[in-house]
Amino acid sequence: MSEFSPGVVGDDEDVARNVYSPIHINNETGEVLPTFFSDVKDKGLSVNRIEHVSAQGMREMGLIKLKTDLANGKTDRTYEGFVRAKVDNIRAVSDENGRSFCVLDTALEGNVSHADVCQSMGIRTRSENKEIRKKLYDIFSGEPQKYS
């Protein structure tokens, strides 16, 4: 747990992940792309614990990152909102290797709501890894929630 931690991430919590277009969105359906979850396999999927951040706080973090991206030349980006999921649904995904994902508190000094979803280690084929990430996609899938 992080030194800034508000505590262990509970099964009853919701987590959310900010969404940016065009990199995370299928422009035809408005839904997130499966590649939106690819960070889970190697560095952890950054999420925020809804219990520790408001919808407005999620929006503010999203707009701050957007401003940084735009300043770094990524001028085609827009902030689309966020998608959310229940932690117990994420932790319930399993295969013959056991639990497929863990959700860990990784609170930061300026963001106590930060957590990471990590793919559990196990001997899996490339297609098996894609299959369990598809389950994560299904848990989070849908159009981003938008707040003005």
SERO-4910 file (N, C-alpha, C, O; in steps of 0.05 Angstrom, whole numbers):
BEGIN
 pado doro    nc1    nc2    nc3   cac1   cac2   cac3    cc1    cc2    cc3    oc1    oc2    oc3
  Met    A     17    -24      0      0      0      0     18     25      0     39     25     11
  Ser    A      8     45    -12     22     71    -14     22     85     13      3     81     29
  Glu    A     42    101     18     42    117     43     20    138     44     13    148     65
  Phe    A      8    144     21    -14    163     19    -41    149     19    -62    162     15
  Ser    A    -41    123     23    -64    106     20    -87    113     39    -83    118     63
  Pro    A   -112    113     28   -135    114     46   -143     87     56   -163     84     71
  Gly    A   -129     66     47   -135     38     56   -136     19     33   -134     27      9
  Val    A   -138     -7     39   -139    -28     19   -164    -23      2   -185    -15     11
  Val    A   -161    -29    -24   -184    -27    -43   -203    -49    -36   -197    -73    -38
  Gly    A   -228    -42    -29   -248    -61    -22   -263    -73    -46   -266    -59    -67
  Asp    A   -273    -97    -43   -288   -110    -64   -314    -94    -71   -323    -95    -94
  Asp    A   -324    -80    -52   -349    -65    -56   -345    -38    -69   -365    -23    -73
  Glu    A   -321    -30    -75   -315     -4    -87   -319     -5   -117   -319    -26   -130
  Asp    A   -322     19   -129   -322     23   -158   -296     38   -165   -286     54   -149
  Val    A   -285     31   -188   -262     46   -198   -269     57   -226   -287     47   -239
  Ala    A   -256     79   -233   -261     92   -259   -235     98   -273   -214    102   -261
  Arg    A   -237    100   -300   -214    106   -317   -222    127   -337   -243    124   -350
  Asn    A   -206    149   -339   -212    170   -357   -208    161   -386   -190    144   -392
  Val    A   -224    172   -404   -224    165   -432   -219    189   -450   -230    211   -445
  Tyr    A   -202    185   -470   -195    207   -489   -199    197   -517   -194    174   -524
  Ser    A   -209    215   -534   -213    209   -562   -190    223   -577   -181    244   -569
  Pro    A   -181    212   -599   -190    187   -612   -176    162   -603   -183    140   -613
  Ile    A   -158    163   -584   -141    140   -578   -157    118   -563   -149     94   -565
  His    A   -178    124   -549   -192    105   -533   -220     99   -543   -234     81   -531
  Ile    A   -230    112   -563   -258    111   -571   -262    101   -599   -248    108   -617
  Asn    A   -282     84   -602   -292     76   -628   -311     98   -637   -332    101   -626
  Asn    A   -303    114   -657   -318    138   -664   -346    131   -676   -364    148   -676
  Glu    A   -349    106   -685   -376     98   -696   -395     91   -674   -419     98   -676
  Thr    A   -386     78   -653   -404     69   -632   -403     87   -607   -422     87   -591
  Gly    A   -382    102   -604   -378    119   -580   -368    103   -556   -365    114   -534
  Glu    A   -363     77   -559   -354     60   -537   -324     59   -537   -310     64   -557
  Val    A   -313     51   -514   -284     49   -512   -274     25   -528   -288      5   -533
  Leu    A   -249     27   -538   -236      6   -553   -224    -15   -535   -216     -8   -512
  Pro    A   -222    -40   -543   -209    -60   -527   -180    -53   -519   -171    -60   -498
  Thr    A   -166    -39   -537   -138    -31   -531   -136    -12   -508   -114     -7   -498
  Phe    A   -158      0   -500   -159     18   -477   -149      4   -452   -141     18   -433
  Phe    A   -150    -22   -451   -143    -38   -428   -116    -52   -430   -109    -68   -413
  Ser    A   -101    -46   -451    -76    -61   -456    -54    -56   -435    -37    -73   -431
  Asp    A    -55    -33   -421    -34    -28   -400    -36    -48   -377    -16    -51   -363
  Val    A    -58    -61   -374    -62    -80   -352    -41   -103   -353    -34   -114   -332
  Lys    A    -32   -109   -377    -14   -133   -380     14   -128   -371     28   -147   -365
  Asp    A     24   -103   -371     52    -99   -365     58    -77   -345     78    -79   -330
  Lys    A     43    -56   -344     50    -34   -325     27    -27   -306     31    -11   -288
  Gly    A      5    -39   -309    -18    -33   -292    -36    -13   -305    -27      6   -318
  Leu    A    -62    -17   -302    -82      1   -313    -90     21   -292   -102     15   -272
  Ser    A    -82     46   -297    -88     68   -277   -118     72   -276   -132     76   -296
  Val    A   -128     72   -251   -157     77   -246   -158     95   -221   -138    100   -207
  Asn    A   -182    105   -215   -187    120   -191   -210    108   -176   -230     99   -187
  Arg    A   -207    109   -149   -228     97   -132   -250    118   -128   -245    139   -116
  Ile    A   -274    111   -137   -296    130   -136   -303    138   -107   -312    161   -103
  Glu    A   -298    121    -88   -303    128    -60   -285    151    -51   -292    164    -31
  His    A   -263    156    -65   -244    177    -56   -241    200    -76   -223    216    -73
  Val    A   -258    201    -96   -257    224   -115   -286    227   -126   -300    208   -131
  Ser    A   -293    252   -129   -320    258   -140   -319    256   -171   -298    255   -183
  Ala    A   -343    256   -183   -345    257   -212   -331    282   -222   -317    282   -243
  Gln    A   -335    304   -208   -322    329   -216   -292    327   -214   -277    337   -230
  Gly    A   -282    313   -193   -254    308   -190   -242    291   -213   -220    297   -222
  Met    A   -258    271   -221   -249    255   -244   -247    273   -269   -227    271   -284
  Arg    A   -267    290   -273   -267    308   -296   -243    327   -295   -229    331   -315
  Glu    A   -237    338   -271   -215    356   -269   -188    342   -275   -172    354   -289
  Met    A   -185    318   -265   -160    303   -271   -158    297   -301   -137    299   -313
  Gly    A   -181    291   -313   -181    286   -342   -174    310   -358   -159    308   -378
  Leu    A   -184    333   -350   -178    358   -365   -149    367   -360   -137    379   -378
  Ile    A   -138    362   -337   -110    368   -331    -92    352   -350    -73    362   -362
  Lys    A    -97    326   -352    -81    309   -369    -85    317   -398    -65    317   -414
  Leu    A   -109    324   -406   -114    334   -433    -97    358   -439    -85    361   -461
  Lys    A    -96    377   -421    -81    402   -424    -51    395   -428    -38    407   -446
  Thr    A    -41    376   -413    -13    367   -416     -8    355   -443     11    360   -457
  Asp    A    -27    337   -451    -24    324   -478    -24    345   -500     -8    343   -519
  Leu    A    -42    364   -499    -44    385   -519    -18    401   -520     -8    407   -542
  Ala    A     -7    407   -497     18    422   -495     41    406   -507     61    418   -517
  Asn    A     39    380   -506     60    362   -517     55    355   -546     67    336   -556
  Gly    A     37    369   -559     33    366   -588     12    345   -596      8    340   -620
  Lys    A     -1    334   -577    -23    314   -583    -49    329   -587    -67    327   -570
  Thr    A    -50    345   -608    -71    365   -612    -98    353   -621   -118    367   -622
  Asp    A    -98    327   -628   -123    315   -637   -140    304   -614   -162    293   -619
  Arg    A   -132    306   -589   -145    294   -567   -167    311   -555   -167    335   -555
  Thr    A   -188    296   -545   -209    309   -530   -215    291   -506   -211    267   -507
  Tyr    A   -224    303   -484   -232    288   -461   -261    279   -464   -278    296   -470
  Glu    A   -266    253   -460   -293    242   -466   -308    234   -440   -332    228   -442
  Gly    A   -295    235   -417   -309    226   -393   -294    202   -381   -270    199   -385
  Phe    A   -309    185   -367   -296    161   -356   -315    137   -356   -339    140   -357
  Val    A   -303    114   -355   -318     89   -352   -312     78   -324   -291     83   -313
  Arg    A   -331     63   -313   -327     52   -286   -334     23   -284   -348     12   -302
  Ala    A   -324     10   -263   -329    -18   -259   -329    -24   -229   -316    -10   -213
  Lys    A   -342    -45   -221   -341    -55   -193   -316    -72   -189   -309    -89   -206
  Val    A   -302    -67   -167   -277    -81   -161   -283   -111   -159   -267   -127   -169
  Asp    A   -305   -119   -146   -310   -148   -143   -314   -162   -170   -307   -185   -173
  Asn    A   -325   -148   -189   -327   -160   -216   -300   -163   -230   -296   -183   -244
  Ile    A   -282   -144   -225   -255   -146   -236   -240   -170   -223   -228   -186   -237
  Arg    A   -242   -171   -197   -228   -192   -182   -240   -220   -187   -226   -240   -183
  Ala    A   -264   -221   -196   -278   -247   -201   -269   -261   -226   -274   -285   -230
  Val    A   -256   -246   -244   -247   -258   -269   -224   -278   -263   -204   -271   -250
  Ser    A   -227   -303   -273   -207   -323   -267   -206   -343   -290   -224   -344   -307
  Asp    A   -184   -359   -290   -181   -381   -309   -166   -403   -294   -164   -402   -270
  Glu    A   -156   -422   -309   -142   -445   -296   -117   -436   -280   -107   -451   -264
  Asn    A   -107   -412   -286    -84   -402   -271    -92   -388   -245    -75   -379   -229
  Gly    A   -118   -386   -240   -128   -372   -216   -139   -344   -223   -148   -339   -246
  Arg    A   -140   -327   -203   -150   -300   -208   -134   -286   -229   -109   -287   -229
  Ser    A   -148   -273   -248   -134   -260   -270   -125   -232   -265   -105   -223   -276
  Phe    A   -139   -217   -247   -133   -189   -242   -133   -183   -212   -148   -195   -197
  Cys    A   -116   -165   -205   -117   -155   -177   -120   -124   -179   -112   -112   -199
  Val    A   -131   -113   -159   -135    -84   -158   -120    -74   -133   -127    -82   -110
  Leu    A   -100    -57   -137    -82    -49   -115    -83    -19   -110    -85     -3   -129
  Asp    A    -82    -12    -85    -80     16    -78    -52     26    -86    -32     15    -77
  Thr    A    -51     47   -102    -26     60   -110    -29     90   -107    -21    105   -124
  Ala    A    -41     98    -85    -46    126    -80    -21    143    -83      1    135    -77
  Leu    A    -25    167    -94     -3    186    -98     -7    210    -80    -29    214    -69
  Glu    A     14    225    -75     13    248    -57    -10    267    -66    -25    277    -49
  Gly    A    -12    272    -92    -32    290   -101    -58    277   -110    -76    290   -120
  Asn    A    -60    250   -107    -83    236   -116    -87    210   -100    -78    189   -107
  Val    A   -100    213    -77   -103    190    -59   -122    170    -70   -124    147    -60
  Ser    A   -137    176    -91   -156    157   -103   -143    138   -123   -156    120   -133
  His    A   -118    142   -129   -105    126   -150   -102     97   -142    -95     91   -119
  Ala    A   -107     80   -161   -103     51   -158    -95     40   -185    -97     53   -205
  Asp    A    -86     15   -185    -79      1   -210    -93    -26   -211    -94    -40   -192
  Val    A   -102    -33   -235   -112    -60   -241    -89    -73   -255    -79    -64   -275
  Cys    A    -80    -96   -244    -57   -111   -255    -65   -139   -263    -81   -152   -249
  Gln    A    -55   -148   -285    -60   -175   -294    -42   -194   -278    -18   -190   -277
  Ser    A    -54   -215   -266    -38   -234   -251    -20   -250   -269    -27   -256   -292
  Met    A      3   -258   -258     21   -274   -274     11   -302   -276     -4   -312   -259
  Gly    A     18   -315   -297     10   -342   -302     19   -350   -330     25   -333   -346
  Ile    A     21   -375   -335     30   -384   -361      5   -385   -379    -12   -403   -377
  Arg    A      3   -366   -396    -20   -364   -415     -9   -359   -443     12   -347   -447
  Thr    A    -24   -369   -462    -18   -363   -490    -26   -334   -496    -41   -322   -480
  Arg    A    -17   -324   -518    -25   -297   -526    -55   -294   -529    -67   -274   -520
  Ser    A    -68   -314   -540    -97   -313   -543   -111   -315   -517   -132   -303   -513
  Glu    A   -101   -330   -498   -113   -332   -471   -111   -305   -457   -130   -296   -443
  Asn    A    -88   -291   -460    -85   -265   -448   -105   -245   -460   -118   -229   -446
  Lys    A   -109   -246   -487   -129   -229   -500   -157   -235   -489   -173   -217   -485
  Glu    A   -162   -261   -485   -189   -269   -476   -195   -258   -448   -217   -249   -443
  Ile    A   -176   -259   -430   -182   -248   -403   -183   -218   -404   -199   -206   -389
  Arg    A   -168   -205   -421   -170   -176   -424   -197   -168   -436   -208   -147   -431
  Lys    A   -208   -185   -453   -235   -181   -464   -256   -181   -442   -275   -166   -442
  Lys    A   -252   -198   -422   -270   -199   -399   -269   -173   -384   -289   -163   -374
  Leu    A   -245   -162   -381   -241   -136   -368   -256   -114   -384   -269    -97   -373
  Tyr    A   -253   -115   -410   -267    -97   -428   -297    -98   -424   -311    -78   -422
  Asp    A   -307   -123   -422   -336   -126   -418   -346   -114   -391   -368   -104   -389
  Ile    A   -329   -116   -371   -336   -105   -345   -338    -74   -346   -356    -62   -334
  Phe    A   -319    -62   -360   -317    -33   -362   -333    -21   -385   -338      3   -386
  Ser    A   -340    -38   -404   -349    -28   -430   -373    -10   -429   -388     -9   -409
  Gly    A   -377      4   -451   -398     23   -453   -388     51   -460   -364     55   -463
  Glu    A   -406     69   -463   -398     96   -469   -389    110   -443   -400    105   -422
  Pro    A   -369    127   -446   -359    142   -422   -382    159   -410   -398    171   -424
  Gln    A   -381    161   -383   -399    180   -370   -387    208   -373   -364    212   -370
  Lys    A   -404    227   -381   -395    254   -386   -407    273   -365   -430    271   -357
  Tyr    A   -390    291   -356   -398    311   -336   -390    338   -346   -367    341   -356
  Ser    A   -408    357   -344   -401    384   -354   -395    402   -330   -389    426   -334
***
